[in-house]
Amino acid sequence: MNWLWILFGALTGAAGLRYLARLRGSRSPGGTPVVDDEALRRILEEGTLGTDEDEPLDLDEAARAEEEFWAESWDEPEEYSR
């Protein structure tokens, strides 16, 4: 029975380390822009916030992906018997 608690502890520790690694990776420069006071000032004054990405978003591709998503058939949820 003790091995079960050890396994749960190890899984919790691994999940915590993965979460911390993901947080550190999201703070890397060159990724998504950081929204700080300066960024808020630019958004309020200019109405935009630039990024370091080379190519702009393809709005047609995004629209196609959205249409494809909503066009999928959805299975009705199964009713649980009580």
MIDOSE-1310 file (N, C-alpha, C; in nm, 2 decimals, decimal comma, always signed):
residues 82
mnwl	+0,08/-0,12/+0,00/+0,00/+0,00/+0,00/+0,09/+0,13/+0,00; +0,20/+0,12/+0,06/+0,29/+0,23/+0,06/+0,34/+0,27/-0,07; +0,36/+0,17/-0,16/+0,41/+0,20/-0,30/+0,31/+0,29/-0,37; +0,18/+0,27/-0,34/+0,08/+0,36/-0,41/+0,10/+0,50/-0,37
wilf	+0,13/+0,53/-0,24/+0,15/+0,67/-0,20/+0,28/+0,73/-0,26; +0,38/+0,64/-0,27/+0,50/+0,68/-0,33/+0,48/+0,71/-0,48; +0,40/+0,63/-0,55/+0,37/+0,66/-0,69/+0,30/+0,79/-0,70; +0,20/+0,81/-0,62/+0,12/+0,94/-0,63/+0,22/+1,06/-0,60
galt	+0,31/+1,05/-0,50/+0,40/+1,15/-0,47/+0,49/+1,18/-0,59; +0,54/+1,07/-0,65/+0,63/+1,09/-0,77/+0,56/+1,15/-0,89; +0,43/+1,11/-0,91/+0,36/+1,17/-1,02/+0,33/+1,32/-0,99; +0,30/+1,35/-0,87/+0,27/+1,49/-0,83/+0,40/+1,58/-0,85
gaag	+0,51/+1,52/-0,81/+0,64/+1,59/-0,82/+0,68/+1,61/-0,97; +0,65/+1,51/-1,05/+0,68/+1,52/-1,20/+0,59/+1,63/-1,26; +0,46/+1,63/-1,22/+0,37/+1,73/-1,27/+0,41/+1,87/-1,23; +0,46/+1,89/-1,11/+0,51/+2,02/-1,06/+0,63/+2,06/-1,14
lryl	+0,72/+1,97/-1,16/+0,84/+2,01/-1,24/+0,81/+2,05/-1,38; +0,71/+1,97/-1,44/+0,67/+2,00/-1,58/+0,60/+2,14/-1,58; +0,52/+2,17/-1,48/+0,45/+2,30/-1,48/+0,56/+2,41/-1,47; +0,66/+2,40/-1,38/+0,76/+2,50/-1,37/+0,84/+2,52/-1,49
arlr	+0,87/+2,41/-1,56/+0,94/+2,42/-1,69/+0,86/+2,49/-1,79; +0,73/+2,47/-1,79/+0,64/+2,54/-1,89/+0,63/+2,69/-1,86; +0,63/+2,72/-1,73/+0,63/+2,86/-1,69/+0,76/+2,93/-1,73; +0,87/+2,87/-1,71/+1,00/+2,93/-1,75/+1,01/+2,94/-1,90
gsrs	+0,96/+2,84/-1,97/+0,96/+2,85/-2,12/+0,88/+2,96/-2,18; +0,77/+2,99/-2,11/+0,68/+3,10/-2,16/+0,74/+3,24/-2,14; +0,84/+3,25/-2,05/+0,90/+3,38/-2,02/+1,02/+3,41/-2,11; +1,05/+3,32/-2,20/+1,17/+3,33/-2,29/+1,14/+3,45/-2,39
pggt	+1,25/+3,53/-2,41/+1,24/+3,64/-2,50/+1,21/+3,59/-2,65; +1,14/+3,67/-2,72/+1,12/+3,64/-2,86/+0,99/+3,56/-2,88; +0,92/+3,53/-2,77/+0,80/+3,46/-2,78/+0,68/+3,56/-2,78; +0,58/+3,53/-2,71/+0,47/+3,62/-2,71/+0,51/+3,74/-2,63
pvvd	+0,45/+3,86/-2,67/+0,49/+3,98/-2,60/+0,44/+3,98/-2,46; +0,52/+4,04/-2,37/+0,49/+4,06/-2,23/+0,40/+4,18/-2,22; +0,29/+4,17/-2,14/+0,20/+4,28/-2,12/+0,24/+4,35/-1,99; +0,31/+4,45/-2,00/+0,35/+4,53/-1,88/+0,29/+4,67/-1,90
deal	+0,34/+4,76/-1,81/+0,28/+4,90/-1,82/+0,31/+4,97/-1,95; +0,43/+4,95/-2,00/+0,47/+5,01/-2,13/+0,38/+4,95/-2,24; +0,36/+4,82/-2,24/+0,27/+4,76/-2,34/+0,13/+4,81/-2,33; +0,08/+4,83/-2,21/-0,06/+4,88/-2,19/-0,07/+5,03/-2,25
rril	+0,04/+5,10/-2,22/+0,04/+5,24/-2,27/+0,03/+5,24/-2,42; +0,11/+5,16/-2,49/+0,11/+5,15/-2,63/-0,02/+5,10/-2,69; -0,08/+5,01/-2,62/-0,22/+4,96/-2,66/-0,32/+5,07/-2,65; -0,32/+5,15/-2,54/-0,41/+5,26/-2,53/-0,39/+5,37/-2,62
eegt	-0,26/+5,40/-2,65/-0,23/+5,52/-2,74/-0,24/+5,48/-2,89; -0,18/+5,36/-2,92/-0,18/+5,33/-3,07/-0,28/+5,23/-3,11; -0,33/+5,15/-3,01/-0,43/+5,05/-3,04/-0,38/+4,92/-3,09; -0,24/+4,90/-3,09/-0,18/+4,78/-3,13/-0,07/+4,75/-3,04
lgtd	-0,02/+4,62/-3,04/+0,10/+4,58/-2,97/+0,17/+4,49/-3,07; +0,29/+4,53/-3,11/+0,37/+4,45/-3,20/+0,44/+4,33/-3,14; +0,48/+4,24/-3,23/+0,56/+4,12/-3,19/+0,68/+4,11/-3,28; +0,77/+4,02/-3,24/+0,89/+4,00/-3,32/+0,87/+3,90/-3,43
edep	+0,75/+3,85/-3,45/+0,73/+3,75/-3,56/+0,75/+3,81/-3,69; +0,81/+3,73/-3,78/+0,84/+3,77/-3,92/+0,72/+3,78/-4,00; +0,63/+3,69/-4,00/+0,52/+3,69/-4,09/+0,39/+3,71/-4,01; +0,30/+3,79/-4,07/+0,17/+3,81/-4,00/+0,08/+3,69/-4,00
ldld	-0,02/+3,70/-3,92/-0,12/+3,59/-3,92/-0,19/+3,58/-4,05; -0,22/+3,45/-4,09/-0,30/+3,43/-4,21/-0,44/+3,42/-4,17; -0,52/+3,53/-4,19/-0,66/+3,53/-4,14/-0,75/+3,44/-4,22; -0,71/+3,41/-4,35/-0,79/+3,32/-4,43/-0,77/+3,18/-4,37
eaar	-0,65/+3,14/-4,34/-0,62/+3,01/-4,28/-0,70/+2,99/-4,15; -0,69/+3,09/-4,07/-0,76/+3,09/-3,94/-0,91/+3,07/-3,96; -0,97/+3,14/-4,06/-1,11/+3,13/-4,08/-1,15/+2,99/-4,13; -1,06/+2,93/-4,22/-1,08/+2,80/-4,27/-1,08/+2,70/-4,15
aeee	-0,98/+2,71/-4,06/-0,97/+2,62/-3,95/-1,09/+2,63/-3,86; -1,14/+2,75/-3,84/-1,26/+2,77/-3,76/-1,38/+2,71/-3,82; -1,40/+2,73/-3,95/-1,51/+2,67/-4,02/-1,51/+2,51/-4,01; -1,38/+2,46/-4,03/-1,36/+2,31/-4,02/-1,40/+2,26/-3,88
fwae	-1,36/+2,34/-3,78/-1,39/+2,30/-3,64/-1,54/+2,29/-3,62; -1,61/+2,40/-3,66/-1,76/+2,40/-3,63/-1,84/+2,31/-3,72; -1,78/+2,27/-3,84/-1,84/+2,18/-3,93/-1,84/+2,03/-3,88; -1,75/+2,00/-3,79/-1,74/+1,86/-3,74/-1,87/+1,82/-3,67
swde	-1,90/+1,69/-3,69/-2,02/+1,64/-3,62/-1,98/+1,61/-3,48; -2,08/+1,64/-3,39/-2,05/+1,62/-3,25/-2,15/+1,51/-3,20; -2,09/+1,42/-3,12/-2,17/+1,31/-3,06/-2,24/+1,37/-2,94; -2,36/+1,33/-2,93/-2,44/+1,37/-2,81/-2,38/+1,30/-2,69
peey	-2,37/+1,36/-2,57/-2,32/+1,30/-2,45/-2,41/+1,18/-2,41; -2,35/+1,08/-2,36/-2,42/+0,96/-2,31/-2,49/+0,99/-2,18; -2,61/+0,95/-2,17/-2,69/+0,97/-2,04/-2,64/+0,86/-1,94; -2,62/+0,91/-1,82/-2,58/+0,81/-1,72/-2,71/+0,76/-1,65
sr	-2,71/+0,63/-1,63/-2,83/+0,58/-1,57/-2,82/+0,60/-1,42; -2,93/+0,63/-1,35/-2,92/+0,65/-1,21/-2,98/+0,54/-1,13
